[in-house]
Amino acid sequence: MPDTHIRTALPDDEEALGRIDRATWSTLHAVQPAPRPPHPPFFSERFGPHAHLVAVTHGEVVGYIRLGFPTSLLANAHVRQILGFAVAEGVRGKGVGRRLVRAAVDEARRQGARRITLRVLGHNTPARTLYESEGFVVEGVLPGEFLLDGVYVDDVLMGRVL
């Protein structure tokens, strides 16, 4: 979308991000139960605004991607991991998700990372297709790792070199 820009999240984005997170919840990508009131804050001590890139269209936050470390180990501090990703229904299919993924790759590079990884559910074809088109490859599969709606679903590990 031409009127969309990507920036680091601000504390004031919390309400909008929480709304997007709740509105987009689906077993296509979520392994936690559906969110119910009272809703916890979107930002946490571990993942504050600084850990999120947001897509803004016409002044409205329409998506986010969360970037962090896969572990607290110094031995893999050169790796960043996409730890959350959502795009509002109304702007899906318009390139917002792709721009967020590219921004996360650029940010990981800026931070000095050498690799970026993620985990995606095996049945989430739209996300897997996007990641593959952006250079991510399957690096491992945990077969039947999650039981979602009575179906065992694979946890797919993907990554790419920066």
Secondary structure, DSSP 8 states (H G I E B T S, - for coil): -TTEEEEE--GGGHHHHHHHHHHT--TTT--S----SS---S--SSS-GGGEEEEEETTEEEEEEEEE-SSS-GGGTTEEEEEEEEE-GGGTTTTHHHHHHHHHHHHHHHTT-SEEEEEEETT-HHHHHHHHHTT-EEEEEEEEEEEETTEEEEEEEEEEE-
